[in-house]
Amino acid sequence: MEDTTMGEAPDIPVDELMATELDPAGLMDPMDDLFGDTADGLEMPAPIPAAPLPASLGIHISNMQGVGCTSMLAWSNAGYTAEISRIGCAISFRTVIRHQQSGGSTLSEESKHLVPSPEDAHFAHIQFSGPGTELAAADSLGGVHVYTMTGVLGRLQAAPTRTSLKEGQRTELERVVGLHWLQLWPAEFRAPYITPATKVNGKWLTQMRVLDQHVPQVHHALENRSALLYVTATSKLVLLYQNEQGIWHSTTVQLEDWQYTRDLLTHAAIGEEGDHLILTTHDFNRRFRVFKITIHWNITQRSLSNGTTTTISPTIEIGHLTLLNHVGPQQAQSTKLSSLCVIPAIQQFAEQGLSTATTVVAVFTHAPSRMIDAQQEAFSVLAIWTLESITPTLHEYFATPKTNGQTSAQPAVTVLRRQQDVLTNNVVLDVRAMYHNTMVALTNSGGAIEWYNRITWTSIDSFGDMSVASSLSQSGFEYVAAEHIAHVALNTDGSAMIITRPDGTFGVKYVKPRYTWEPLEDGISDTKSMIETAIVSLARQYAIVSSSNGATDETLAILPPNLSHHLRALFLQQAFRNLCRTLDVSLFDPQRQQQTVLKEQTHLRVLSAQLALGTRLGSSERDFAGQFAYVYLNMRSISITLAQTFSTRDGTLFSRSPDLVPSLIPLVTWVTDVIIFIIDSLAVVKRNLQPGSSPKEALERLVAETGNPALHILLCSFPRVLLRMQTSAIAVYLKWIQVAKARAQTLEHKQQMDAFCEMVKNMPFAYNHFVEMLTEFDAAVRSAYTDAGCSSEERVDVELAMMIEGTVPDELESAVETLMGVLLPRFESQADMGRLYFWHTEWLGIHGDHVPQGRTAVRYDAVRKVRLTSNMKLRVCRRCGSEMEDLSQEALRVAPDWVKHGQRQCFCQGYWWPVG
């Protein structure tokens, strides 16, 4: 077909043409003719041919135009990436590691745990599930293999399967052209919608909306079980699903019969629409077919002697909706289809005033590769259709009521209504709808993203209203376009991408603010409001990703290590306000306090960010914010372990295995030493208090100079509740260990319990004395808040200021004076302060000292609080750098339940990465 996009040569009047030819001044002399330059330099420059696309990019575009599933890179929502090797023989994994010394983030080396391809085929496409813990890999012969994450990032194993695929019958005609993971029930349906932040009276406000769980949705019939659909070139639709035991099964249905090669499919895309799915296919005849896919799970429950078992036997119902011939862009006929996607309608809880319809987006790309096309630029066009249901209008004769009172009516039909094309000047490699389908990201071969409003399909421009923070793009974040890339994969929110360069090397890119993070003092540009909006937008983005259980390390990597404390505090305050429902429990009754603190999960993700950002400028040493987060996150992790261990409803705690008791000794010791650290820190302040200086001033000076969080562990409501819970649990544990000593099954365990009991005898104070002081101080805080007349919103402001900036608020000054002037002196009179002064607490790591990693370095397991030895296999937290023994499957099988649960994540909520 002739290319009609180039146009024709412009018409030039004959007299002007002849004048140009006969003008002696226009004739070139021999030197000009030789070198191609003229003396006056007034001639029109010759057009410069467009730079050819790199070969690797040209090959990738050609593959995309040939078949729908060609992703060689994928980024998991759990925080790691997967890439297929150049020859498709294996899948390797990487992650982003935050360096504790510099505060920067870099891409790790590939993991040593590779996934090999089948013997008779190579990998052609990879795609993670929504949570990111499972990976589907399609091979060149149409097989789809599922791999599951085990323990740490980048270590996957083949999932158990009983599919009906017969290896001997597979051919290249069965290649996969479309693949879609169903959302995981109920986890992925709980992600809220956080409205754009709006500045009102100096405060940035957002609202959190949640999905109505009763709205019909498509998901696996069983909780926490995965399923995916894929389409082959021969029009087979396959459902892969897990049964109750987690074993994968499959069922297949034929969409259409095919006879000729032109009937084979090239692309397929699937999207949700209420309680069913919309499937769109494209074949070599340039036809769109749209299907309605309904899955009937056919659940069966049987009662057995040991409980109830549930089985499923799903069937697939196919409905033909519409057909569209001669699919293509409205202009630029030289393009070919390179990708296809179905974008579901924006659900009501995320709508912003206008409703939407399910949308089919087809990307058509022109990538010149021949010499004849050298003058043409590569580009892509988005052809857009909305899926609409209409009722045909009848002739007035048929609308006339019949004698029996009935009128003829036509059934509704589904049509693809064409929308205006979107033309881009770049080659689009990926189209993705984000954040409840409210925005669309077009990732191009220049390593940048073009953001579009889903409703209007207009580009999202930066720096509109600075009192609104609605997205990264609107707030001035963008990718710096550079040289062409061959492959790309985005993280959860599009703030980072992993790329493959034309030379085969890997890299990671982050969005950057258009201006610097420091305000310009030029008297012209007002960048302060831009920077504030950018920080608020990034905090909202962090809350969005956190609320959907996605990895947030890439969001933190956008912030520079030298970011000012003011901007760090603003980021954390906004993240807390966007994400957390409850931040203060001071006036709750004790039982409700405990329930709230244990059930509230969202604040942990913000405190994890506070730990990562909480360092002194130009140093790796933790400041107050980092110290507070470090202590609290450890306390919370230990509290969960103790609560789960001691919550035996049948009262059989003391009769449980005696092996469980020694495993808890390091945790109880950690809590005990934290209490001693708090008392010692406060005693030092009291001892050095100058005449005329108030306790409030002295404690604020301690925080500013050392970042010591001792007072605020007592002053803030959440850690104060945790301390009360832990001391109550220790009282029970001291009775339990006496019973377990007599039943110890090994000499080592008996020695450990004897040593702990001896340590308790030598403590500088009794536990119950600290409990009494803690209880009276809690009452003093309640009274101080009540006397100050603080509203719930004001108490939240006070709690945030204490947690993030270490302030000693005026509202609680009376409680602090009671602590330092009454409660602490009475406690000291009951304790051996000399022994307390010399108690060893450095191992807690509260001071943030970084011990050199040498032979004499003493390191502790971040979760179990035991010493790490040189012969242990280790895993490292990719966020805070903490280490833990990488326990084998054999060791985990005999480990206590709390170790099995606790080792899944670091105490800071970060994920583990294997070392070596």
Stockholm file with secondary structure:
# STOCKHOLM 1.0

chainA/1-916         MEDTTMGEAPDIPVDELMATELDPAGLMDPMDDLFGDTADGLEMPAPIPAAPLPASLGIHISNMQGVGCTSMLAWSNAGYTAEISRIGCAISFRTVIRHQQSGGSTLSEESKHLVPSPEDAHFAHIQFSGPGTELAAADSLGGVHVYTMTGVLGRLQAAPTRTSLKEGQRTELERVVGLHWLQLWPAEFRAPYITPATKVNGKWLTQMRVLDQHVPQVHHALENRSALLYVTATSKLVLLYQNEQGIWHSTTVQLEDWQYTRDLLTHAAIGEEGDHLILTTHDFNRRFRVFKITIHWNITQRSLSNGTTTTISPTIEIGHLTLLNHVGPQQAQSTKLSSLCVIPAIQQFAEQGLSTATTVVAVFTHAPSRMIDAQQEAFSVLAIWTLESITPTLHEYFATPKTNGQTSAQPAVTVLRRQQDVLTNNVVLDVRAMYHNTMVALTNSGGAIEWYNRITWTSIDSFGDMSVASSLSQSGFEYVAAEHIAHVALNTDGSAMIITRPDGTFGVKYVKPRYTWEPLEDGISDTKSMIETAIVSLARQYAIVSSSNGATDETLAILPPNLSHHLRALFLQQAFRNLCRTLDVSLFDPQRQQQTVLKEQTHLRVLSAQLALGTRLGSSERDFAGQFAYVYLNMRSISITLAQTFSTRDGTLFSRSPDLVPSLIPLVTWVTDVIIFIIDSLAVVKRNLQPGSSPKEALERLVAETGNPALHILLCSFPRVLLRMQTSAIAVYLKWIQVAKARAQTLEHKQQMDAFCEMVKNMPFAYNHFVEMLTEFDAAVRSAYTDAGCSSEERVDVELAMMIEGTVPDELESAVETLMGVLLPRFESQADMGRLYFWHTEWLGIHGDHVPQGRTAVRYDAVRKVRLTSNMKLRVCRRCGSEMEDLSQEALRVAPDWVKHGQRQCFCQGYWWPVG
#=GR chainA/1-916 SS CCCCSSCCCCCCCHHHHHHHHHCGGGSCCHHHHHHSCCSSCCSCCCCCCCCCCCHHHHHHHHHHHHCSCCCCEEECTTSEEEEECTTSSEEEEEEEEECTTTCCEEECCCCSCCEECCTTCCEEEEEECSSSSEEEEEETTSCEEEEEECSSTTCEEECCBCCCCCGGGCCGGGCEEEEEECCCTTGGGCCCEECCEEEETTEEECCEECCCTTSCCCCCSSTTCCEEEEEETTSEEEEEEECTTSCEEEEEEESCCCCSGGGSEEEEEEEEETTEEEEEEEETTCCEEEEEEEEECCEEEEEETTEEEEEECCEEEEEEEEEECSCCCSSCTTCEEEEEEEECCCCGGGCCSSCCCCEEEEEEEECCCSGGGTTCCCEEEEEEEEEEEECCCCCHHHHSCCTTSCCCCCCCEEEEEECCCEEESSCEEEEEEETTTTEEEEEETTSCEEEEETTTCCBCCSSSCTTEECCTTTTTEECCCCSCCSEEEECTTSSEEEEECTTSCEEEEECEESSCSSCCCSSSCCHHHHHHHHHHHHHHHHHHHHHTTCCCHHHHHTSCTTCCHHHHHHHHHHHHHHHCSCCCCTTSCHHHHHHHHHHCCHHHHHHHHHHHHCBCTTSSSBCHHHHHHHHHHHHHHHHHHHHHHHCCTTSCGGGSCTTHHHHHHHHHHHHHHHHHHHHHHHHHHHHTCCTTCCHHHHHHHHHHHHCCCHHHHHHSHHHHHHHHHHHHHHHHHHHHHHHHHTTCSSHHHHHHHHHHHHHHHTCSSCHHHHHHHHHHHHHHHHHHHHHHTCCHHHHHHHHHHHHHHCCCCGGGHHHHHHIIIIIHHHHHHHSCHHHHHTCCCGGGCTTCCCCCSSTTCCCBCTTTCCBCCTTSCEEEETTTCCEEECCCHHHHHHSCHHHHHHTTSCTTSCCEEECC
#=GC SS_cons         CCCCSSCCCCCCCHHHHHHHHHCGGGSCCHHHHHHSCCSSCCSCCCCCCCCCCCHHHHHHHHHHHHCSCCCCEEECTTSEEEEECTTSSEEEEEEEEECTTTCCEEECCCCSCCEECCTTCCEEEEEECSSSSEEEEEETTSCEEEEEECSSTTCEEECCBCCCCCGGGCCGGGCEEEEEECCCTTGGGCCCEECCEEEETTEEECCEECCCTTSCCCCCSSTTCCEEEEEETTSEEEEEEECTTSCEEEEEEESCCCCSGGGSEEEEEEEEETTEEEEEEEETTCCEEEEEEEEECCEEEEEETTEEEEEECCEEEEEEEEEECSCCCSSCTTCEEEEEEEECCCCGGGCCSSCCCCEEEEEEEECCCSGGGTTCCCEEEEEEEEEEEECCCCCHHHHSCCTTSCCCCCCCEEEEEECCCEEESSCEEEEEEETTTTEEEEEETTSCEEEEETTTCCBCCSSSCTTEECCTTTTTEECCCCSCCSEEEECTTSSEEEEECTTSCEEEEECEESSCSSCCCSSSCCHHHHHHHHHHHHHHHHHHHHHTTCCCHHHHHTSCTTCCHHHHHHHHHHHHHHHCSCCCCTTSCHHHHHHHHHHCCHHHHHHHHHHHHCBCTTSSSBCHHHHHHHHHHHHHHHHHHHHHHHCCTTSCGGGSCTTHHHHHHHHHHHHHHHHHHHHHHHHHHHHTCCTTCCHHHHHHHHHHHHCCCHHHHHHSHHHHHHHHHHHHHHHHHHHHHHHHHTTCSSHHHHHHHHHHHHHHHTCSSCHHHHHHHHHHHHHHHHHHHHHHTCCHHHHHHHHHHHHHHCCCCGGGHHHHHHIIIIIHHHHHHHSCHHHHHTCCCGGGCTTCCCCCSSTTCCCBCTTTCCBCCTTSCEEEETTTCCEEECCCHHHHHHSCHHHHHHTTSCTTSCCEEECC
//
